[in-house]
């Protein structure tokens, strides 16, 4: 039998991990659904409101984008930060480390639950909730047109993201961003013994601030004696910058996963 990876052993490990991780995951999922429904119920346009449309005459649902990004960050980071938290509890760490599975299989199960299952479930729940509220609004569109005859039907966020060229064109460049977030907080759950989320968040803020300062100062020094020349190629420069963001986020994700794997092996030893 392969000591590094065995599909049957990996399947059993996923079932075993769900017994502990599933409780946290399902609890967080219930809270997530409640928060989304609460925000939608409070912010969706109402026939009793004065401002029910955006600048294009659509029913005003602009609050969704900020909610989608902020709540998504919190959800996937909390899930990732709690995955290996048992390693910080001496009474549970021994049992966890003695689980009959290789380090590689334990690491893959972490990626499966934190980077795949959590992200997929968040997108599914958010889109289904959004679709339900959009259908509710459209079923009462005549009442809104009585207030403003120019009102058009609301569109689900998934429809706008994947059918609007302005969104669809740039979504691919940020494909690795959620995986980068989960990789950072998964590393934090392995590295820190207590207060995983807080310590990881503080570390991210400190290193992000230092990195931003270094980049800003370096760019300022390197371009201090240069003269800006405008050749009108904003589009090419923008695409190059977005491609660079994709490459950097992908590379950092792989690096953090590699560090988490090495740290997990050290814990086993």
Secondary structure, DSSP 8 states (H G I E B T S, - for coil): --SS--HHHHHHHHHHHHHHHHHHHHHHHHHHHHHHHHHHHHHS--TT-S--B-TTSBB--THHHHHHHHHHHHHHHHHHHTTTGGGG-HHHHHHHHTSSS-HHHHHHHHHIIIIIIHHHHHHHHHHHHHHHHHHHHHHTHHHHHHH-TT-B----HHHHHHH-HHHHHHHGGGTTHHHHHHHHHHHHHHH-SS-HHHHHHHHHHHHHHHHHHHHHHHHHHHTTT------S-HHHHHHHHHHHHHHHHHHHHHHHHHHHHHHHHHHH-
